[in-house]
Amino acid sequence: MPHRAPGAPGQTRNRHLGGKPIRYYRPRGSADLRHLIDEGFQAFNAARLGEACRIFTDKMLLPENDTTIGLTLAGALTPAGLGGCVVEFMERGLVDFIISTGANLYHDLHYALNFTLHRGSPFVNDVELYEEGVIRIYDVLFPAQVLLETDAYVRDFLVRSGLDGPVSTADLHYALGQDLLTREPGSREYSILASAAACGVPIYTSSPGDSSIGMNVAYHELMNDSRLMVDPNKDVNEVCAFILAATKNGCVILGGGSPKNFYLQGQPTLWEVYGIPRGGNDYFIQITTDQVVWGGLSGATPAEAVSWGKVNPGVLPDTVVTYCDSTIAFPLFAEYAVGSPRGRRPLRRLVERRDELVASLREQARAARLAAAADAPEAGQ
């Protein structure tokens, strides 16, 4: 069969797209679910999920702890409708910045642009899907045309955005979210990118070329002679600046992968590279199906992360790994958090403070370098 785009003209379509639309699920703070988690989840990974819920609500959200919270997203979470939980967290100030795979943000755009993804089955004939122009992400099905129209939107956005020269991924995503708010006014309710722009939550992608957004940025450079360039150095320094400025740091890690490590490397970057001892994260929550023995846990357990200076050795009781599918555990976690008495905080709007905080990082790094140089002769004697 010669290669071509899925669903050539003339093919019958939509035979597999009869399932219910997938909607962005927004948690409401169910008291019954809180009761189930507190009283029914008593052992094994059910208990670990309850532990994660209570670390988040009883410690990370305490006003006196003043915790800066990072959320990392890996795996196909937005196609499964979990973006609604993230939107609810941003609206309530329960997350201050996000590190995500580019794929999650690209598929988030489908919801912002009012395309429909459908519930389906993983046990379908993929050759038939190809012939009919249907894309499958496990049991999520949607027309291939959704990809083409989303790509067209991204390319048009890049032209009209005026972005030029080196930018952080947070710059790119903030501009994209603002564009959505202007052109798709209702998208704030249905899109992580749009809601983040409205709430001032910076979003980073640790591997920006590894998604259709990155593919379209590459197109923009090649075909439009654009000087726009995604600069990962800016991302590293901005995330480090957030961590350095925080009273306490805490993370909620969904899956693992590159987003997890990109967040956790902030602490070693400060002490190992910039010479600024920070002490490691104060709170660590991970929901994953990875197993540490296979080397795929992306930074391994909180205990191992202590050796890298990623986790404060004095706070291991405030760390937990729940071995569970994020599409199961995160909606439960979100319901618990939203229903907490501390289920809302003032927005930090870190996207607007990046220049200020990076300047402070630079100042402290230079001071650390001068102090190290002053101590060097004594060390050599």
Residue pairs with C-beta under 8 A, 6 or more apart in sequence:
5 133
5 144
6 129
6 130
6 131
6 133
6 134
6 135
6 144
7 13
7 130
7 131
7 132
7 133
7 134
7 143
7 144
7 145
8 131
8 133
11 131
11 132
11 133
12 132
13 132
13 133
13 134
13 143
14 132
14 134
14 143
15 128
15 132
16 120
16 124
16 128
16 129
16 132
16 134
16 141
17 118
17 120
17 134
17 141
17 142
17 143
18 118
19 118
19 119
19 120
19 141
20 118
20 119
21 116
21 117
21 118
21 119
22 79
22 80
22 81
22 116
22 117
22 118
22 119
22 140
23 81
23 84
24 81
24 82
24 83
24 84
24 87
24 111
24 189
24 190
25 81
25 82
25 84
25 85
25 331
26 84
26 85
26 87
26 88
27 84
27 85
27 88
27 331
27 334
27 335
27 337
27 338
28 335
28 338
28 339
29 335
29 338
29 339
29 340
29 343
30 335
30 339
31 339
33 332
33 335
33 336
33 339
34 335
34 336
34 339
34 340
37 49
37 50
37 53
37 332
37 336
38 50
40 46
41 47
41 49
41 50
42 50
45 322
45 323
45 324
48 320
48 321
48 322
48 323
48 324
49 287
49 322
49 324
49 329
49 332
49 333
51 320
51 322
52 285
52 287
52 320
52 322
52 333
53 332
53 333
53 336
53 337
55 283
55 285
55 318
55 319
55 320
56 250
56 252
56 283
56 285
56 333
56 336
56 337
57 336
57 337
57 340
57 342
57 343
59 65
59 67
59 283
59 318
60 67
60 69
60 250
60 283
61 67
61 94
61 337
61 340
61 342
61 343
61 345
62 342
63 342
63 345
65 247
65 248
65 282
66 246
66 247
66 248
67 246
67 247
67 248
67 249
67 250
67 282
67 283
68 96
68 97
68 242
68 243
68 245
68 246
68 247
68 248
68 249
68 250
68 348
68 350
69 94
69 95
69 96
69 250
69 251
69 252
70 95
70 96
70 97
70 98
70 99
70 239
70 242
70 249
70 250
70 251
70 252
70 263
71 86
71 89
71 95
71 97
71 98
71 99
71 251
71 252
71 253
71 254
72 98
72 99
72 100
72 251
72 252
72 253
72 254
72 255
72 259
72 260
72 262
72 263
73 86
73 98
73 99
73 100
73 101
73 104
73 254
73 255
73 259
74 100
74 101
74 104
74 254
74 255
74 256
74 257
74 258
74 259
74 260
75 101
75 104
75 254
75 255
75 257
75 326
76 103
76 104
76 107
76 137
76 138
76 140
77 83
77 104
77 254
77 255
77 326
77 327
77 330
78 104
78 105
78 107
78 108
78 111
78 192
79 107
79 117
79 137
79 140
80 140
80 327
82 326
82 327
82 330
82 331
83 104
83 108
83 111
83 190
83 191
83 192
84 190
85 330
85 331
85 334
86 95
86 98
86 192
86 195
87 188
87 189
87 190
87 191
87 192
87 195
88 94
88 334
88 338
89 95
89 334
89 337
90 192
90 195
90 196
90 199
90 201
91 195
91 199
92 338
92 343
92 344
92 345
93 199
93 344
93 345
93 346
93 347
93 348
94 337
94 338
94 343
94 344
94 345
95 201
95 252
96 201
96 242
96 348
96 350
97 201
97 202
97 203
97 204
97 239
97 242
97 350
98 192
98 196
98 201
98 202
98 203
98 204
99 203
99 204
99 205
99 206
99 239
99 259
99 262
99 263
100 192
100 203
100 204
100 205
100 259
101 205
101 206
101 207
101 210
101 211
101 257
101 258
101 259
102 205
102 207
102 208
102 209
102 210
102 211
102 212
102 213
102 214
103 210
103 211
103 212
104 192
105 173
105 192
105 193
105 203
105 205
105 211
105 213
106 150
106 211
106 212
106 213
107 117
107 137
108 191
108 192
108 193
109 150
109 153
109 154
109 180
109 191
109 193
109 213
110 117
110 142
110 146
110 150
111 117
111 187
111 190
111 191
112 180
112 184
112 187
112 190
112 191
112 193
112 194
113 149
113 150
113 153
113 184
113 187
114 184
114 190
115 142
115 146
115 149
115 150
116 142
117 140
117 141
117 142
117 146
118 140
118 141
118 142
119 139
119 140
119 141
120 136
120 139
120 140
120 141
121 139
122 136
122 138
122 139
124 136
124 141
126 136
129 135
129 136
129 141
133 143
133 144
133 145
134 141
134 142
134 143
134 144
135 141
135 142
135 143
135 144
135 146
135 147
147 212
150 212
151 212
151 215
151 216
154 176
154 212
154 213
154 216
155 216
155 219
155 220
157 175
157 176
157 179
158 216
158 217
158 220
158 224
158 226
158 228
159 220
159 224
160 179
161 175
161 176
161 179
163 171
163 172
163 175
163 228
164 226
164 227
164 228
165 227
165 228
165 229
166 229
166 230
166 231
166 234
167 228
167 229
167 230
167 231
167 234
168 204
168 230
168 231
168 234
168 235
168 238
168 354
169 203
169 204
169 205
169 208
169 230
169 232
169 235
170 202
170 203
170 204
170 234
170 235
170 238
170 351
170 354
171 234
172 208
172 213
172 217
172 230
173 193
173 196
173 197
173 202
173 203
173 204
173 205
174 196
174 197
174 202
174 203
174 351
176 193
176 197
176 213
177 191
177 193
177 194
177 195
177 196
177 197
177 198
177 203
178 197
180 187
180 191
180 193
180 194
180 197
181 187
181 188
181 194
181 197
181 198
184 191
184 194
187 194
188 194
188 195
188 198
189 195
192 203
193 203
195 201
196 202
196 203
196 351
197 351
199 347
199 349
200 347
200 348
200 349
200 350
200 351
200 352
201 347
201 349
201 350
201 351
202 238
202 350
202 351
202 354
204 235
204 238
204 239
204 262
205 211
205 213
205 214
205 235
206 235
206 258
206 259
206 261
206 262
207 214
207 258
208 214
208 217
208 230
208 232
209 215
209 217
209 218
209 230
214 230
217 228
217 230
220 226
220 228
221 227
221 228
221 229
235 262
236 265
236 266
236 269
237 358
237 361
238 354
238 357
238 358
239 262
239 263
239 266
240 266
240 269
240 270
240 274
240 361
241 354
241 357
241 358
241 360
241 361
242 266
242 350
242 357
243 249
243 266
243 267
243 270
243 278
244 270
244 276
244 278
244 357
244 360
244 361
244 364
245 357
245 360
248 282
248 283
249 267
249 281
249 282
249 283
250 281
250 282
250 283
250 284
250 285
251 263
251 264
251 281
251 283
251 284
251 285
252 285
252 286
252 287
252 333
253 259
253 260
253 263
253 284
253 285
253 286
253 287
253 288
254 287
254 288
254 326
254 330
255 287
255 288
255 290
255 326
256 286
256 288
256 290
256 296
256 297
256 298
256 299
257 298
258 298
260 286
260 298
260 299
261 298
261 299
264 281
264 299
264 305
264 308
264 310
265 310
267 278
267 279
267 280
267 281
267 308
267 309
267 310
268 308
268 309
268 310
270 276
270 277
270 278
271 277
271 278
271 309
272 309
274 361
274 364
274 365
274 368
275 365
275 368
275 369
275 371
275 372
276 364
276 365
276 368
278 309
279 309
279 312
280 305
280 306
280 309
280 310
280 311
280 312
280 313
280 315
281 305
281 310
281 311
281 312
281 315
282 312
282 315
282 318
283 315
283 318
283 319
284 302
284 305
284 311
284 318
284 319
284 320
285 319
285 320
285 322
286 302
286 320
286 321
286 322
287 321
287 322
287 324
287 326
287 329
287 330
287 333
288 297
288 321
288 322
288 323
288 324
288 326
289 323
289 324
289 325
290 296
290 297
290 298
291 297
291 323
292 300
292 301
292 304
299 305
299 308
299 310
301 321
302 311
302 316
302 319
302 320
302 321
303 311
303 316
305 311
306 312
306 313
306 316
311 319
322 329
337 343
350 357
